[in-house]
Each structure stands twice: as C-alpha cells, then as structure tokens.
Amino acid sequence: MNNNSLSHDTSSQFALSYELLHLLQWLATKDVDKLKRIITKAVEQGLYEEIQRTEMALNSEDLQDMHHSTIDFFSILDEILCDAINDHVKQKARNSDLLTTIDQIDSTICDTETVRFSMVKTAKKLDHYPHVNPKEQLFEEILKKWKPVDRNSMN
C-alpha cells in the first residue's frame, strides 16, 4: 500500500487504490453473507429512514456531505486494510524468524520505509514460494529498493 492509496481533489472526483478495489471485489465475492448482515443491521437501525429523509430534501449541501462521507468511508477502509496487511506481514516475519534480522538493520543507513516495503514484498514472495530462504529474499528486496542517502556509504 502506498500513501496515495486514496486521493481526491476539490473537483468531486477521487481515485481508489488497486488494493481497495481488490478488497471490494473480495468482499463482493467471498464475504457476501457478512456484507448482507451488515447492510441488514444498518437498515434495521435507521438507514432506511435516513435514506427516505435524504431523498425528500436533497440539496447541494447534502450532496457535498455525501461526497465527503464516501471519501471518509474509503479512507477508513484503506486504513483498516493497511493495518491488516501490516499485521499479516509482521506475522509472516515472526513465522520466518525475520524479526531479529530486521532488528539488525541499521536504520541510519537503510530507512524504515525501505525495510517495510521489502518486508511486504518478501511476505508476498513467501506466500507463493514457501521454499525460498526468507532472509535471502528480504535482503534481495532491500537491495532492490535501497537508495543510499550518503554517497560515501558502503554499498
């Protein structure tokens, strides 16, 4: 996931990240029953009445509020998804004994974003190829992404 996974501008358009689109597709195909329960509960707790009121008195301010609510909803989804992915990656690191390896990386030479991105890539690789050496894969991913900030650093 990246920092621009959900972006919007003042022209009433917003863009969803690939990860969020994939999540929506997953929910619509794999968790239909859970979605149905959530929606049914919302309707029972007053969503239907709120929709009825909104349809009767819809104005431009209401549309603007709906637009912001939509952005807020996808922002929350994005945050939850990002947290879940990070937890998955951490668990994968624990299972592969990579946490001690990560702790040994000097954060003054290799920034935490590079390490985090490399861990995500390593976790994906381990999901598809469990026979791969986790430490070697992590170091390979770090070397692909790493851009030294000091030209005098040893490469």
N, C-alpha and C positions, 0 to 999 in steps of 0.2 A: 504494500500500500504506500501511497505517497502523500505528500502534504496537499496535493491538488486533487484529491480524490472526489471532492465535491466542490465545484466552483460555480459562482453565479455573478451576474452583473446587474446593473440597475435597469436593463432593458427587458426585464421579466423572463430571462432565459437562464437556465442552469444546466450544467453538464454532470452526468453521473459517471463515476469511475467504472472501469471494467469489473472491478471486484464487487461493487454494489449491484451492477447489472447481473453478474453471475449469482450473487446472493438471492436476488429477486427471482431469477429463474429457478434456482434450487428450491426456494420456499414454495413456489407455484407448482413444482412438480414432485417434490419429495415430502413436503410438510403441509399438504392441503388440509388435512384434518385439524391440525393445530391452528392454521390460519382461520379455518371455519369457526373454531371455538372462540378465538379472539374476536372475530367480527361479530359473532352471535352475542357474545358478552357485551361488546360495545353497544350494539343495537338495544339490548335489554337495559343497559344503564343510561340510556338517554340519547344515543347517537341519532336515532330515527327522528325524535322530536327536534333535535338541533338542526338536522337537515331540512325538516319541514319549515322551521322558522327562517332559515337562511334563504330558502327558495322564494319565500314571500317577500323578503325585504333585502334583496341583493343589490348592493351598490358598489361603486368603485373602491371604497374603503374596505368593504368586506372581501372583495376580490384580492386586494393587496394583502390583507390579513391571511387569506387562504394561501397565497403565494408564499408568504413568509413561513406559514405553518408547514407547507410542503418542504421547504428548504430545511426547516428545523427537524422535521421527521427524518429526512435523508441524512442530515448531519448526525443525528442520534444513531441511526442505523450504521453509518460509517464508523462512528466511534466504537460502537459495540463490536462490529466486525473486526476492526483494527485490534481491539483488546483481545478478542478471541484468537485471532491469528498470532498475536504476540505470545499469548499463553500457550498455544499449540507449539510454537517454535521453542519456547523455554522448556516445555515438557520433552520435546524431541531432543533438545540439548542435554537435559538430565538423563534421558534414556541412553544417549550415546556417549555419556561421560565427557561432554564438551565444555561444561561449565568451568572446570579447572583450567582447561586450555584457554578459554575466553578470558579468565581472570589473569592469565599470564601475559596477555597482550598489553603492551604499553600504550595507554590512551593518549600520551603526549605525541606519539608518532602516528598512531592509527586512530582516527576519530570513532566515536561510538556509533555514528550513523553507518559508517562503512562496515563495522562489525555486525550491527543489527541486520543490515541488508544482506550481508554474507551469510548470516545465520538463517535467514529466511530462505535464501537460495539453497543452502545446504540441506535444510529440512525438506524442501521440495524434492531435491535430488534423492535424499534418503527414503522418502515416501515411495518413489518409483524404483529405486535401485538400493534395496536394503543391504546388499553385499558390499557396497562402496565403503571404504575406510572413512569414517566421519571426520577425523582430524585432518586428513589429507584433503578432503573435499572442502572443509572450512578454509584451510589455508589457500587452496586454489581460488576459491571465491573472493577471499580478501585480496589476494594479489591482482585479480582481475579488476577489482573496484578501487583499490587503494591509489590515492594520488598524494604523494608526499608534499607537505606544505613547506618543508625546508629542503632546498636543493642540496644542502650538504649532508642530508640524512643518507645513511647507507641503504641501498636498495637490495 
